[in-house]
Amino acid sequence: MQYVTYYPSPLGRILLSADDVGLTGVWFDGQKYYARTIVKEDFEEVEVPVLSLAKKWLDLYFSGYEPDVVLPLHPKGTNFQKEVWNILCTIPYGQMMTYGEIAEQIAKQRGLSRMSAQAVGGAVGHNPISIIIPCHRVVGSDGSLTGYAGGIERKLKLLDLERKKAER
């Protein structure tokens, strides 16, 4: 069974989803791949404890604080996508990493000489737990704000929010 609720963020309404293991989704309304992991016949709109915890995390985040709330995450994806998403979770608050740097890390973990940054980009773009798994912190090799399923404007605002906190 999956559970869903909504969060009214300053950047637009967010759909949150969870299962009995942990948080499975965080999507802005209208975001690319919106709610793609939710099975329509198998969800209930009810706020279970993990969804309440996710709202607390988002409250802290949008108030300009680095959240210290630990959330159980349960993203659904391929093994490769999960490898990428695990690396995203290591990007420090207020900092950025390039697709190429992530590709290098995965190549190293797998004992390969190289890995495709484009493949990494595809996995980043399909991250179902946006903001909390910080795909907005990934930029192009020249520092450009390439792609964000929630929209470039939101990506810029999320990075700006973190930058302002880091400057304080």
CNS distance restraints for C-alpha pairs under 8 A (distance, minus, plus):
assign (resid   1 and name CA) (resid  19 and name CA) 6.02 0.50 0.50
assign (resid   1 and name CA) (resid  20 and name CA) 7.22 0.50 0.50
assign (resid   1 and name CA) (resid  42 and name CA) 5.57 0.50 0.50
assign (resid   1 and name CA) (resid  43 and name CA) 5.75 0.50 0.50
assign (resid   1 and name CA) (resid  44 and name CA) 7.61 0.50 0.50
assign (resid   2 and name CA) (resid  17 and name CA) 6.73 0.50 0.50
assign (resid   2 and name CA) (resid  18 and name CA) 5.59 0.50 0.50
assign (resid   2 and name CA) (resid  19 and name CA) 4.53 0.50 0.50
assign (resid   2 and name CA) (resid  20 and name CA) 7.42 0.50 0.50
assign (resid   2 and name CA) (resid  38 and name CA) 7.23 0.50 0.50
assign (resid   2 and name CA) (resid  39 and name CA) 7.97 0.50 0.50
assign (resid   2 and name CA) (resid  42 and name CA) 6.18 0.50 0.50
assign (resid   2 and name CA) (resid  43 and name CA) 4.45 0.50 0.50
assign (resid   2 and name CA) (resid  44 and name CA) 6.35 0.50 0.50
assign (resid   3 and name CA) (resid  17 and name CA) 5.50 0.50 0.50
assign (resid   3 and name CA) (resid  18 and name CA) 5.25 0.50 0.50
assign (resid   3 and name CA) (resid  19 and name CA) 6.11 0.50 0.50
assign (resid   3 and name CA) (resid  43 and name CA) 5.35 0.50 0.50
assign (resid   3 and name CA) (resid  44 and name CA) 4.91 0.50 0.50
assign (resid   3 and name CA) (resid  45 and name CA) 5.66 0.50 0.50
assign (resid   3 and name CA) (resid  46 and name CA) 5.87 0.50 0.50
assign (resid   3 and name CA) (resid  47 and name CA) 7.05 0.50 0.50
assign (resid   3 and name CA) (resid  48 and name CA) 7.11 0.50 0.50
assign (resid   4 and name CA) (resid  15 and name CA) 6.97 0.50 0.50
assign (resid   4 and name CA) (resid  16 and name CA) 5.50 0.50 0.50
assign (resid   4 and name CA) (resid  17 and name CA) 4.37 0.50 0.50
assign (resid   4 and name CA) (resid  18 and name CA) 6.53 0.50 0.50
assign (resid   4 and name CA) (resid  43 and name CA) 7.01 0.50 0.50
assign (resid   4 and name CA) (resid  44 and name CA) 6.24 0.50 0.50
assign (resid   4 and name CA) (resid  45 and name CA) 4.75 0.50 0.50
assign (resid   4 and name CA) (resid  46 and name CA) 6.02 0.50 0.50
assign (resid   4 and name CA) (resid  47 and name CA) 6.81 0.50 0.50
assign (resid   4 and name CA) (resid  51 and name CA) 7.72 0.50 0.50
assign (resid   5 and name CA) (resid  15 and name CA) 6.05 0.50 0.50
assign (resid   5 and name CA) (resid  16 and name CA) 5.39 0.50 0.50
assign (resid   5 and name CA) (resid  17 and name CA) 6.67 0.50 0.50
assign (resid   5 and name CA) (resid  45 and name CA) 5.73 0.50 0.50
assign (resid   5 and name CA) (resid  46 and name CA) 6.21 0.50 0.50
assign (resid   5 and name CA) (resid  47 and name CA) 5.94 0.50 0.50
assign (resid   5 and name CA) (resid  51 and name CA) 7.21 0.50 0.50
assign (resid   6 and name CA) (resid  13 and name CA) 6.78 0.50 0.50
assign (resid   6 and name CA) (resid  14 and name CA) 5.55 0.50 0.50
assign (resid   6 and name CA) (resid  15 and name CA) 4.64 0.50 0.50
assign (resid   6 and name CA) (resid  16 and name CA) 5.84 0.50 0.50
assign (resid   7 and name CA) (resid  13 and name CA) 5.77 0.50 0.50
assign (resid   7 and name CA) (resid  14 and name CA) 4.98 0.50 0.50
assign (resid   7 and name CA) (resid  15 and name CA) 6.41 0.50 0.50
assign (resid   7 and name CA) (resid  16 and name CA) 7.22 0.50 0.50
assign (resid   7 and name CA) (resid  55 and name CA) 6.73 0.50 0.50
assign (resid   8 and name CA) (resid  12 and name CA) 6.32 0.50 0.50
assign (resid   8 and name CA) (resid  13 and name CA) 4.59 0.50 0.50
assign (resid   8 and name CA) (resid  14 and name CA) 6.28 0.50 0.50
assign (resid   9 and name CA) (resid  13 and name CA) 5.57 0.50 0.50
assign (resid   9 and name CA) (resid  14 and name CA) 6.61 0.50 0.50
assign (resid   9 and name CA) (resid  58 and name CA) 7.95 0.50 0.50
assign (resid   9 and name CA) (resid  62 and name CA) 7.44 0.50 0.50
assign (resid  10 and name CA) (resid  62 and name CA) 7.41 0.50 0.50
assign (resid  11 and name CA) (resid 154 and name CA) 6.73 0.50 0.50
assign (resid  12 and name CA) (resid  28 and name CA) 6.43 0.50 0.50
assign (resid  12 and name CA) (resid  29 and name CA) 6.88 0.50 0.50
assign (resid  13 and name CA) (resid  28 and name CA) 5.85 0.50 0.50
assign (resid  13 and name CA) (resid  29 and name CA) 5.77 0.50 0.50
assign (resid  14 and name CA) (resid  26 and name CA) 6.53 0.50 0.50
assign (resid  14 and name CA) (resid  27 and name CA) 5.36 0.50 0.50
assign (resid  14 and name CA) (resid  28 and name CA) 4.37 0.50 0.50
assign (resid  14 and name CA) (resid  29 and name CA) 5.94 0.50 0.50
assign (resid  15 and name CA) (resid  25 and name CA) 7.47 0.50 0.50
assign (resid  15 and name CA) (resid  26 and name CA) 5.69 0.50 0.50
assign (resid  15 and name CA) (resid  27 and name CA) 5.22 0.50 0.50
assign (resid  15 and name CA) (resid  28 and name CA) 6.35 0.50 0.50
assign (resid  15 and name CA) (resid  29 and name CA) 7.02 0.50 0.50
assign (resid  15 and name CA) (resid  35 and name CA) 7.78 0.50 0.50
assign (resid  16 and name CA) (resid  23 and name CA) 7.72 0.50 0.50
assign (resid  16 and name CA) (resid  24 and name CA) 7.75 0.50 0.50
assign (resid  16 and name CA) (resid  25 and name CA) 5.45 0.50 0.50
assign (resid  16 and name CA) (resid  26 and name CA) 4.71 0.50 0.50
assign (resid  16 and name CA) (resid  27 and name CA) 6.74 0.50 0.50
assign (resid  16 and name CA) (resid  51 and name CA) 6.83 0.50 0.50
assign (resid  16 and name CA) (resid  54 and name CA) 7.96 0.50 0.50
assign (resid  17 and name CA) (resid  23 and name CA) 6.06 0.50 0.50
assign (resid  17 and name CA) (resid  24 and name CA) 5.38 0.50 0.50
assign (resid  17 and name CA) (resid  25 and name CA) 4.78 0.50 0.50
assign (resid  17 and name CA) (resid  26 and name CA) 6.64 0.50 0.50
assign (resid  17 and name CA) (resid  38 and name CA) 7.72 0.50 0.50
assign (resid  17 and name CA) (resid  51 and name CA) 7.16 0.50 0.50
assign (resid  18 and name CA) (resid  22 and name CA) 5.50 0.50 0.50
assign (resid  18 and name CA) (resid  23 and name CA) 4.20 0.50 0.50
assign (resid  18 and name CA) (resid  24 and name CA) 4.73 0.50 0.50
assign (resid  18 and name CA) (resid  25 and name CA) 6.64 0.50 0.50
assign (resid  18 and name CA) (resid  50 and name CA) 7.09 0.50 0.50
assign (resid  18 and name CA) (resid  51 and name CA) 6.78 0.50 0.50
assign (resid  18 and name CA) (resid  74 and name CA) 7.83 0.50 0.50
assign (resid  19 and name CA) (resid  23 and name CA) 6.57 0.50 0.50
assign (resid  19 and name CA) (resid  24 and name CA) 6.66 0.50 0.50
assign (resid  19 and name CA) (resid  74 and name CA) 7.89 0.50 0.50
assign (resid  21 and name CA) (resid  72 and name CA) 7.21 0.50 0.50
assign (resid  21 and name CA) (resid  73 and name CA) 7.62 0.50 0.50
assign (resid  21 and name CA) (resid  74 and name CA) 6.39 0.50 0.50
assign (resid  22 and name CA) (resid  50 and name CA) 6.44 0.50 0.50
assign (resid  22 and name CA) (resid  71 and name CA) 7.49 0.50 0.50
assign (resid  22 and name CA) (resid  72 and name CA) 4.73 0.50 0.50
assign (resid  22 and name CA) (resid  73 and name CA) 4.86 0.50 0.50
assign (resid  22 and name CA) (resid  74 and name CA) 5.02 0.50 0.50
assign (resid  23 and name CA) (resid  50 and name CA) 6.55 0.50 0.50
assign (resid  23 and name CA) (resid  51 and name CA) 7.13 0.50 0.50
assign (resid  23 and name CA) (resid  54 and name CA) 7.78 0.50 0.50
assign (resid  23 and name CA) (resid  71 and name CA) 7.33 0.50 0.50
assign (resid  23 and name CA) (resid  72 and name CA) 6.15 0.50 0.50
assign (resid  23 and name CA) (resid  73 and name CA) 4.72 0.50 0.50
assign (resid  23 and name CA) (resid  74 and name CA) 5.41 0.50 0.50
assign (resid  23 and name CA) (resid  75 and name CA) 7.11 0.50 0.50
assign (resid  23 and name CA) (resid 129 and name CA) 7.75 0.50 0.50
assign (resid  24 and name CA) (resid  37 and name CA) 7.74 0.50 0.50
assign (resid  24 and name CA) (resid  73 and name CA) 6.47 0.50 0.50
assign (resid  24 and name CA) (resid  74 and name CA) 5.04 0.50 0.50
assign (resid  24 and name CA) (resid  75 and name CA) 4.80 0.50 0.50
assign (resid  24 and name CA) (resid  76 and name CA) 6.89 0.50 0.50
assign (resid  24 and name CA) (resid 128 and name CA) 6.92 0.50 0.50
assign (resid  24 and name CA) (resid 129 and name CA) 6.53 0.50 0.50
assign (resid  25 and name CA) (resid  35 and name CA) 7.09 0.50 0.50
assign (resid  25 and name CA) (resid  37 and name CA) 7.55 0.50 0.50
assign (resid  25 and name CA) (resid  75 and name CA) 6.97 0.50 0.50
assign (resid  25 and name CA) (resid 128 and name CA) 5.00 0.50 0.50
assign (resid  25 and name CA) (resid 129 and name CA) 4.59 0.50 0.50
assign (resid  25 and name CA) (resid 130 and name CA) 7.54 0.50 0.50
assign (resid  26 and name CA) (resid 128 and name CA) 6.19 0.50 0.50
assign (resid  26 and name CA) (resid 129 and name CA) 4.48 0.50 0.50
assign (resid  26 and name CA) (resid 130 and name CA) 5.42 0.50 0.50
assign (resid  26 and name CA) (resid 131 and name CA) 7.57 0.50 0.50
assign (resid  26 and name CA) (resid 132 and name CA) 7.88 0.50 0.50
assign (resid  27 and name CA) (resid  31 and name CA) 6.29 0.50 0.50
assign (resid  27 and name CA) (resid  34 and name CA) 5.96 0.50 0.50
assign (resid  27 and name CA) (resid  35 and name CA) 6.80 0.50 0.50
assign (resid  27 and name CA) (resid 128 and name CA) 7.06 0.50 0.50
assign (resid  27 and name CA) (resid 129 and name CA) 6.96 0.50 0.50
assign (resid  27 and name CA) (resid 130 and name CA) 6.38 0.50 0.50
assign (resid  27 and name CA) (resid 150 and name CA) 7.55 0.50 0.50
assign (resid  28 and name CA) (resid  34 and name CA) 7.48 0.50 0.50
assign (resid  28 and name CA) (resid 150 and name CA) 6.17 0.50 0.50
assign (resid  29 and name CA) (resid  34 and name CA) 7.24 0.50 0.50
assign (resid  30 and name CA) (resid  34 and name CA) 6.53 0.50 0.50
assign (resid  30 and name CA) (resid 150 and name CA) 7.61 0.50 0.50
assign (resid  31 and name CA) (resid 149 and name CA) 5.62 0.50 0.50
assign (resid  31 and name CA) (resid 150 and name CA) 4.67 0.50 0.50
assign (resid  31 and name CA) (resid 151 and name CA) 7.28 0.50 0.50
assign (resid  32 and name CA) (resid 149 and name CA) 4.91 0.50 0.50
assign (resid  32 and name CA) (resid 150 and name CA) 6.54 0.50 0.50
assign (resid  33 and name CA) (resid 126 and name CA) 6.99 0.50 0.50
assign (resid  33 and name CA) (resid 128 and name CA) 7.97 0.50 0.50
assign (resid  33 and name CA) (resid 149 and name CA) 7.46 0.50 0.50
assign (resid  35 and name CA) (resid 128 and name CA) 7.82 0.50 0.50
assign (resid  36 and name CA) (resid 128 and name CA) 7.97 0.50 0.50
assign (resid  37 and name CA) (resid  76 and name CA) 6.96 0.50 0.50
assign (resid  37 and name CA) (resid 128 and name CA) 7.66 0.50 0.50
assign (resid  38 and name CA) (resid  42 and name CA) 7.68 0.50 0.50
assign (resid  38 and name CA) (resid  43 and name CA) 7.29 0.50 0.50
assign (resid  39 and name CA) (resid  43 and name CA) 6.77 0.50 0.50
assign (resid  47 and name CA) (resid  51 and name CA) 5.68 0.50 0.50
assign (resid  47 and name CA) (resid  52 and name CA) 6.33 0.50 0.50
assign (resid  48 and name CA) (resid  52 and name CA) 6.48 0.50 0.50
assign (resid  49 and name CA) (resid  53 and name CA) 6.18 0.50 0.50
assign (resid  50 and name CA) (resid  54 and name CA) 6.13 0.50 0.50
assign (resid  50 and name CA) (resid  71 and name CA) 7.19 0.50 0.50
assign (resid  50 and name CA) (resid  72 and name CA) 7.46 0.50 0.50
assign (resid  51 and name CA) (resid  55 and name CA) 6.25 0.50 0.50
assign (resid  52 and name CA) (resid  56 and name CA) 6.35 0.50 0.50
assign (resid  53 and name CA) (resid  57 and name CA) 6.25 0.50 0.50
assign (resid  53 and name CA) (resid  69 and name CA) 7.47 0.50 0.50
assign (resid  53 and name CA) (resid  71 and name CA) 7.00 0.50 0.50
assign (resid  54 and name CA) (resid  58 and name CA) 6.19 0.50 0.50
assign (resid  54 and name CA) (resid  71 and name CA) 6.87 0.50 0.50
assign (resid  55 and name CA) (resid  59 and name CA) 6.03 0.50 0.50
assign (resid  56 and name CA) (resid  60 and name CA) 6.33 0.50 0.50
assign (resid  56 and name CA) (resid  69 and name CA) 7.69 0.50 0.50
assign (resid  57 and name CA) (resid  61 and name CA) 6.17 0.50 0.50
assign (resid  57 and name CA) (resid  67 and name CA) 5.63 0.50 0.50
assign (resid  57 and name CA) (resid  68 and name CA) 7.65 0.50 0.50
assign (resid  57 and name CA) (resid  69 and name CA) 5.86 0.50 0.50
assign (resid  58 and name CA) (resid  62 and name CA) 5.96 0.50 0.50
assign (resid  58 and name CA) (resid  67 and name CA) 7.80 0.50 0.50
assign (resid  59 and name CA) (resid  63 and name CA) 6.09 0.50 0.50
assign (resid  60 and name CA) (resid  64 and name CA) 6.60 0.50 0.50
assign (resid  60 and name CA) (resid  65 and name CA) 5.32 0.50 0.50
assign (resid  60 and name CA) (resid  66 and name CA) 6.85 0.50 0.50
assign (resid  60 and name CA) (resid  67 and name CA) 5.56 0.50 0.50
assign (resid  61 and name CA) (resid  65 and name CA) 5.13 0.50 0.50
assign (resid  61 and name CA) (resid  66 and name CA) 5.81 0.50 0.50
assign (resid  61 and name CA) (resid  67 and name CA) 5.76 0.50 0.50
assign (resid  62 and name CA) (resid 161 and name CA) 7.71 0.50 0.50
assign (resid  64 and name CA) (resid 161 and name CA) 6.31 0.50 0.50
assign (resid  64 and name CA) (resid 162 and name CA) 6.97 0.50 0.50
assign (resid  64 and name CA) (resid 164 and name CA) 7.84 0.50 0.50
assign (resid  64 and name CA) (resid 165 and name CA) 5.91 0.50 0.50
assign (resid  65 and name CA) (resid 165 and name CA) 6.79 0.50 0.50
assign (resid  66 and name CA) (resid  93 and name CA) 6.88 0.50 0.50
assign (resid  75 and name CA) (resid  82 and name CA) 7.65 0.50 0.50
assign (resid  75 and name CA) (resid 127 and name CA) 7.93 0.50 0.50
assign (resid  75 and name CA) (resid 128 and name CA) 6.45 0.50 0.50
assign (resid  75 and name CA) (resid 129 and name CA) 6.88 0.50 0.50
assign (resid  76 and name CA) (resid  82 and name CA) 7.99 0.50 0.50
assign (resid  76 and name CA) (resid 128 and name CA) 7.59 0.50 0.50
assign (resid  77 and name CA) (resid  81 and name CA) 5.82 0.50 0.50
assign (resid  77 and name CA) (resid  82 and name CA) 6.29 0.50 0.50
assign (resid  78 and name CA) (resid  82 and name CA) 6.22 0.50 0.50
assign (resid  79 and name CA) (resid  83 and name CA) 6.22 0.50 0.50
assign (resid  80 and name CA) (resid  84 and name CA) 6.39 0.50 0.50
assign (resid  80 and name CA) (resid 123 and name CA) 7.55 0.50 0.50
assign (resid  81 and name CA) (resid  85 and name CA) 6.12 0.50 0.50
assign (resid  81 and name CA) (resid 120 and name CA) 7.90 0.50 0.50
assign (resid  81 and name CA) (resid 123 and name CA) 4.91 0.50 0.50
assign (resid  81 and name CA) (resid 124 and name CA) 7.48 0.50 0.50
assign (resid  81 and name CA) (resid 126 and name CA) 7.94 0.50 0.50
assign (resid  81 and name CA) (resid 127 and name CA) 7.80 0.50 0.50
assign (resid  82 and name CA) (resid  86 and name CA) 6.00 0.50 0.50
assign (resid  83 and name CA) (resid  87 and name CA) 6.52 0.50 0.50
assign (resid  83 and name CA) (resid 106 and name CA) 7.40 0.50 0.50
assign (resid  84 and name CA) (resid  88 and name CA) 6.36 0.50 0.50
assign (resid  84 and name CA) (resid 102 and name CA) 7.18 0.50 0.50
assign (resid  84 and name CA) (resid 106 and name CA) 7.54 0.50 0.50
assign (resid  84 and name CA) (resid 120 and name CA) 6.69 0.50 0.50
assign (resid  84 and name CA) (resid 123 and name CA) 6.55 0.50 0.50
assign (resid  84 and name CA) (resid 124 and name CA) 6.89 0.50 0.50
assign (resid  85 and name CA) (resid  89 and name CA) 6.43 0.50 0.50
assign (resid  85 and name CA) (resid 123 and name CA) 7.67 0.50 0.50
assign (resid  85 and name CA) (resid 124 and name CA) 6.98 0.50 0.50
assign (resid  85 and name CA) (resid 127 and name CA) 6.93 0.50 0.50
assign (resid  85 and name CA) (resid 133 and name CA) 6.68 0.50 0.50
assign (resid  85 and name CA) (resid 135 and name CA) 7.97 0.50 0.50
assign (resid  86 and name CA) (resid  90 and name CA) 6.96 0.50 0.50
assign (resid  87 and name CA) (resid  91 and name CA) 7.06 0.50 0.50
assign (resid  87 and name CA) (resid 102 and name CA) 7.01 0.50 0.50
assign (resid  88 and name CA) (resid 133 and name CA) 6.16 0.50 0.50
assign (resid  88 and name CA) (resid 134 and name CA) 5.85 0.50 0.50
assign (resid  88 and name CA) (resid 135 and name CA) 6.27 0.50 0.50
assign (resid  88 and name CA) (resid 137 and name CA) 7.91 0.50 0.50
assign (resid  88 and name CA) (resid 138 and name CA) 7.98 0.50 0.50
assign (resid  89 and name CA) (resid 133 and name CA) 5.50 0.50 0.50
assign (resid  89 and name CA) (resid 134 and name CA) 6.41 0.50 0.50
assign (resid  91 and name CA) (resid  95 and name CA) 6.57 0.50 0.50
assign (resid  91 and name CA) (resid  96 and name CA) 6.65 0.50 0.50
assign (resid  91 and name CA) (resid  97 and name CA) 6.95 0.50 0.50
assign (resid  91 and name CA) (resid 134 and name CA) 7.50 0.50 0.50
assign (resid  91 and name CA) (resid 137 and name CA) 7.29 0.50 0.50
assign (resid  92 and name CA) (resid  96 and name CA) 7.66 0.50 0.50
assign (resid  93 and name CA) (resid 162 and name CA) 6.60 0.50 0.50
assign (resid  94 and name CA) (resid 137 and name CA) 7.87 0.50 0.50
assign (resid  94 and name CA) (resid 159 and name CA) 6.80 0.50 0.50
assign (resid  94 and name CA) (resid 162 and name CA) 4.67 0.50 0.50
assign (resid  94 and name CA) (resid 163 and name CA) 5.27 0.50 0.50
assign (resid  94 and name CA) (resid 165 and name CA) 7.69 0.50 0.50
assign (resid  94 and name CA) (resid 166 and name CA) 6.08 0.50 0.50
assign (resid  95 and name CA) (resid 137 and name CA) 6.64 0.50 0.50
assign (resid  96 and name CA) (resid 137 and name CA) 4.64 0.50 0.50
assign (resid  96 and name CA) (resid 138 and name CA) 5.65 0.50 0.50
assign (resid  96 and name CA) (resid 139 and name CA) 6.78 0.50 0.50
assign (resid  97 and name CA) (resid 101 and name CA) 6.47 0.50 0.50
assign (resid  97 and name CA) (resid 102 and name CA) 7.29 0.50 0.50
assign (resid  97 and name CA) (resid 137 and name CA) 6.36 0.50 0.50
assign (resid  97 and name CA) (resid 138 and name CA) 5.02 0.50 0.50
assign (resid  97 and name CA) (resid 139 and name CA) 6.19 0.50 0.50
assign (resid  98 and name CA) (resid 102 and name CA) 6.50 0.50 0.50
assign (resid  98 and name CA) (resid 138 and name CA) 5.32 0.50 0.50
assign (resid  98 and name CA) (resid 139 and name CA) 4.84 0.50 0.50
assign (resid  98 and name CA) (resid 140 and name CA) 5.43 0.50 0.50
assign (resid  98 and name CA) (resid 141 and name CA) 5.54 0.50 0.50
assign (resid  98 and name CA) (resid 143 and name CA) 7.46 0.50 0.50
assign (resid  99 and name CA) (resid 103 and name CA) 6.19 0.50 0.50
assign (resid  99 and name CA) (resid 117 and name CA) 5.30 0.50 0.50
assign (resid  99 and name CA) (resid 118 and name CA) 7.64 0.50 0.50
assign (resid  99 and name CA) (resid 120 and name CA) 6.21 0.50 0.50
assign (resid  99 and name CA) (resid 121 and name CA) 6.28 0.50 0.50
assign (resid  99 and name CA) (resid 138 and name CA) 6.38 0.50 0.50
assign (resid  99 and name CA) (resid 139 and name CA) 6.54 0.50 0.50
assign (resid  99 and name CA) (resid 140 and name CA) 6.28 0.50 0.50
assign (resid  99 and name CA) (resid 141 and name CA) 7.00 0.50 0.50
assign (resid 100 and name CA) (resid 104 and name CA) 6.15 0.50 0.50
assign (resid 100 and name CA) (resid 116 and name CA) 7.76 0.50 0.50
assign (resid 100 and name CA) (resid 117 and name CA) 5.02 0.50 0.50
assign (resid 100 and name CA) (resid 140 and name CA) 7.94 0.50 0.50
assign (resid 100 and name CA) (resid 141 and name CA) 6.67 0.50 0.50
assign (resid 101 and name CA) (resid 105 and name CA) 6.35 0.50 0.50
assign (resid 102 and name CA) (resid 106 and name CA) 6.32 0.50 0.50
assign (resid 102 and name CA) (resid 117 and name CA) 7.53 0.50 0.50
assign (resid 102 and name CA) (resid 120 and name CA) 7.10 0.50 0.50
assign (resid 103 and name CA) (resid 107 and name CA) 6.09 0.50 0.50
assign (resid 103 and name CA) (resid 114 and name CA) 7.26 0.50 0.50
assign (resid 103 and name CA) (resid 115 and name CA) 5.11 0.50 0.50
assign (resid 103 and name CA) (resid 116 and name CA) 6.10 0.50 0.50
assign (resid 103 and name CA) (resid 117 and name CA) 5.30 0.50 0.50
assign (resid 103 and name CA) (resid 120 and name CA) 6.19 0.50 0.50
assign (resid 104 and name CA) (resid 108 and name CA) 6.13 0.50 0.50
assign (resid 104 and name CA) (resid 114 and name CA) 6.37 0.50 0.50
assign (resid 104 and name CA) (resid 115 and name CA) 6.40 0.50 0.50
assign (resid 105 and name CA) (resid 109 and name CA) 6.17 0.50 0.50
assign (resid 106 and name CA) (resid 110 and name CA) 6.11 0.50 0.50
assign (resid 106 and name CA) (resid 115 and name CA) 6.93 0.50 0.50
assign (resid 107 and name CA) (resid 111 and name CA) 5.91 0.50 0.50
assign (resid 107 and name CA) (resid 112 and name CA) 4.69 0.50 0.50
assign (resid 107 and name CA) (resid 113 and name CA) 6.21 0.50 0.50
assign (resid 107 and name CA) (resid 114 and name CA) 5.19 0.50 0.50
assign (resid 107 and name CA) (resid 115 and name CA) 5.22 0.50 0.50
assign (resid 108 and name CA) (resid 112 and name CA) 5.98 0.50 0.50
assign (resid 108 and name CA) (resid 113 and name CA) 7.32 0.50 0.50
assign (resid 108 and name CA) (resid 114 and name CA) 7.83 0.50 0.50
assign (resid 115 and name CA) (resid 119 and name CA) 7.87 0.50 0.50
assign (resid 116 and name CA) (resid 120 and name CA) 6.54 0.50 0.50
assign (resid 117 and name CA) (resid 121 and name CA) 6.14 0.50 0.50
assign (resid 118 and name CA) (resid 122 and name CA) 6.34 0.50 0.50
assign (resid 119 and name CA) (resid 123 and name CA) 6.47 0.50 0.50
assign (resid 120 and name CA) (resid 124 and name CA) 6.10 0.50 0.50
assign (resid 121 and name CA) (resid 125 and name CA) 6.05 0.50 0.50
assign (resid 122 and name CA) (resid 126 and name CA) 6.40 0.50 0.50
assign (resid 123 and name CA) (resid 127 and name CA) 6.51 0.50 0.50
assign (resid 124 and name CA) (resid 135 and name CA) 5.97 0.50 0.50
assign (resid 125 and name CA) (resid 135 and name CA) 7.59 0.50 0.50
assign (resid 125 and name CA) (resid 147 and name CA) 7.56 0.50 0.50
assign (resid 125 and name CA) (resid 148 and name CA) 6.55 0.50 0.50
assign (resid 125 and name CA) (resid 149 and name CA) 5.98 0.50 0.50
assign (resid 126 and name CA) (resid 149 and name CA) 7.80 0.50 0.50
assign (resid 127 and name CA) (resid 133 and name CA) 7.46 0.50 0.50
assign (resid 127 and name CA) (resid 135 and name CA) 7.08 0.50 0.50
assign (resid 129 and name CA) (resid 133 and name CA) 5.59 0.50 0.50
assign (resid 130 and name CA) (resid 134 and name CA) 6.11 0.50 0.50
assign (resid 130 and name CA) (resid 135 and name CA) 6.34 0.50 0.50
assign (resid 130 and name CA) (resid 136 and name CA) 7.67 0.50 0.50
assign (resid 131 and name CA) (resid 135 and name CA) 6.70 0.50 0.50
assign (resid 131 and name CA) (resid 136 and name CA) 6.76 0.50 0.50
assign (resid 134 and name CA) (resid 138 and name CA) 7.91 0.50 0.50
assign (resid 135 and name CA) (resid 148 and name CA) 7.65 0.50 0.50
assign (resid 136 and name CA) (resid 148 and name CA) 6.55 0.50 0.50
assign (resid 136 and name CA) (resid 155 and name CA) 5.41 0.50 0.50
assign (resid 136 and name CA) (resid 158 and name CA) 7.20 0.50 0.50
assign (resid 136 and name CA) (resid 159 and name CA) 7.16 0.50 0.50
assign (resid 137 and name CA) (resid 159 and name CA) 6.99 0.50 0.50
assign (resid 138 and name CA) (resid 145 and name CA) 7.88 0.50 0.50
assign (resid 139 and name CA) (resid 143 and name CA) 5.46 0.50 0.50
assign (resid 139 and name CA) (resid 144 and name CA) 5.71 0.50 0.50
assign (resid 139 and name CA) (resid 145 and name CA) 5.24 0.50 0.50
assign (resid 139 and name CA) (resid 146 and name CA) 5.89 0.50 0.50
assign (resid 140 and name CA) (resid 144 and name CA) 5.00 0.50 0.50
assign (resid 140 and name CA) (resid 145 and name CA) 6.40 0.50 0.50
assign (resid 140 and name CA) (resid 146 and name CA) 5.81 0.50 0.50
assign (resid 145 and name CA) (resid 152 and name CA) 7.05 0.50 0.50
assign (resid 145 and name CA) (resid 155 and name CA) 7.77 0.50 0.50
assign (resid 145 and name CA) (resid 156 and name CA) 7.63 0.50 0.50
assign (resid 146 and name CA) (resid 152 and name CA) 7.56 0.50 0.50
assign (resid 147 and name CA) (resid 151 and name CA) 7.25 0.50 0.50
assign (resid 147 and name CA) (resid 152 and name CA) 6.37 0.50 0.50
assign (resid 148 and name CA) (resid 152 and name CA) 5.63 0.50 0.50
assign (resid 148 and name CA) (resid 155 and name CA) 6.42 0.50 0.50
assign (resid 150 and name CA) (resid 154 and name CA) 6.37 0.50 0.50
assign (resid 150 and name CA) (resid 155 and name CA) 7.23 0.50 0.50
assign (resid 151 and name CA) (resid 155 and name CA) 6.41 0.50 0.50
assign (resid 152 and name CA) (resid 156 and name CA) 6.13 0.50 0.50
assign (resid 153 and name CA) (resid 157 and name CA) 6.33 0.50 0.50
assign (resid 154 and name CA) (resid 158 and name CA) 6.07 0.50 0.50
assign (resid 155 and name CA) (resid 159 and name CA) 6.19 0.50 0.50
assign (resid 156 and name CA) (resid 160 and name CA) 6.02 0.50 0.50
assign (resid 157 and name CA) (resid 161 and name CA) 6.05 0.50 0.50
assign (resid 158 and name CA) (resid 162 and name CA) 6.41 0.50 0.50
assign (resid 159 and name CA) (resid 163 and name CA) 6.03 0.50 0.50
assign (resid 160 and name CA) (resid 164 and name CA) 6.10 0.50 0.50
assign (resid 161 and name CA) (resid 165 and name CA) 6.49 0.50 0.50
assign (resid 162 and name CA) (resid 166 and name CA) 6.16 0.50 0.50
assign (resid 163 and name CA) (resid 167 and name CA) 6.19 0.50 0.50
assign (resid 164 and name CA) (resid 168 and name CA) 6.52 0.50 0.50
